[in-house]
């Protein structure tokens, strides 16, 4: 997987890593004429408990109008993407507090 695919941004101070497998991330820092880099081994735990109900009917009848994603303590952020039949994609994310 290309680094651009697993990082939320390439030239920012606090990128987020989107990875589903162990990987090595290399960071290079440029300051004037000085260059330095370092490598970070990232281990991904894919055994987290996640449950997403498969029933969702947002028709305002009060039954199954909302989707709740249930996870254990190891999941820190959930990103939910919804696509319409016209191909419009909306993303919602929530960090664990």
C-alpha positions as CSV (number, residue, x, y, z in Angstrom):
1,X,0.0,0.0,0.0
2,X,1.3,3.5,-0.9
3,X,2.1,5.8,2.0
4,X,-0.3,8.4,0.5
5,X,-3.1,5.8,0.9
6,X,-2.5,5.1,4.6
7,X,-1.9,8.7,5.9
8,X,-4.5,11.3,6.2
9,X,-2.1,13.9,5.0
10,X,1.5,13.9,3.8
11,X,2.9,17.3,4.8
12,X,1.2,18.0,8.1
13,X,2.2,17.9,11.8
14,X,-0.4,15.4,13.0
15,X,-1.2,12.9,10.3
16,X,-3.6,9.9,11.1
17,X,-2.7,6.5,9.9
18,X,-5.4,4.4,8.2
19,X,-3.9,0.9,8.2
20,X,-5.3,-2.6,8.3
21,X,-2.0,-4.4,8.4
22,X,1.4,-4.0,10.1
23,X,3.6,-1.5,8.2
24,X,6.7,0.8,8.5
25,X,6.2,4.5,8.2
26,X,9.2,6.7,7.4
27,X,9.3,10.4,8.3
28,X,11.7,12.8,6.7
29,X,12.3,16.2,8.2
30,X,13.9,19.1,6.3
31,X,15.3,22.1,8.1
32,X,17.3,24.5,6.0
33,X,20.1,22.4,4.5
34,X,19.7,19.7,7.1
35,X,17.8,16.5,6.4
36,X,17.0,13.7,8.9
37,X,14.7,10.7,8.8
38,X,13.4,8.0,11.1
39,X,11.3,4.8,10.7
40,X,8.4,3.7,12.9
41,X,7.1,0.2,13.0
42,X,3.3,0.2,13.2
43,X,1.5,-2.9,14.6
44,X,-2.2,-3.1,13.8
45,X,-4.5,-5.1,16.1
46,X,-7.3,-6.3,13.9
47,X,-8.9,-8.5,16.6
48,X,-10.8,-5.6,18.1
49,X,-14.5,-6.4,18.8
50,X,-16.8,-4.4,16.5
51,X,-20.5,-4.9,16.0
52,X,-22.6,-3.0,13.5
53,X,-26.2,-3.9,13.3
54,X,-27.4,-4.7,9.7
55,X,-30.8,-3.1,10.0
56,X,-31.1,0.6,9.2
57,X,-34.2,2.4,8.0
58,X,-33.9,6.2,8.3
59,X,-37.6,7.0,7.6
60,X,-38.4,8.8,10.9
61,X,-40.8,6.1,12.2
62,X,-38.7,5.8,15.4
63,X,-37.6,2.2,14.5
64,X,-34.0,1.6,13.5
65,X,-33.6,5.3,12.4
66,X,-30.1,5.6,13.8
67,X,-27.0,3.5,13.3
68,X,-24.8,2.7,16.4
69,X,-21.4,1.1,16.0
70,X,-20.4,-0.9,19.1
71,X,-16.7,-1.4,19.8
72,X,-14.4,-2.4,22.6
73,X,-11.9,0.0,24.2
74,X,-9.2,-0.7,21.6
75,X,-11.1,1.2,18.9
76,X,-10.4,4.9,19.1
77,X,-12.2,6.3,16.1
78,X,-15.0,5.1,13.8
79,X,-15.4,6.5,10.3
80,X,-18.7,5.9,8.7
81,X,-19.1,6.6,4.9
82,X,-22.5,6.7,3.3
83,X,-23.0,6.7,-0.5
84,X,-26.2,7.7,-2.2
85,X,-27.4,6.1,-5.4
86,X,-26.2,9.2,-7.3
87,X,-22.6,8.4,-6.0
88,X,-22.5,11.2,-3.5
89,X,-20.3,10.1,-0.5
90,X,-20.6,11.7,3.0
91,X,-18.2,10.8,5.8
92,X,-18.9,11.0,9.5
93,X,-16.3,10.3,12.2
94,X,-16.4,10.1,15.9
95,X,-13.4,9.7,18.3
96,X,-13.8,7.8,21.5
97,X,-13.8,10.1,24.5
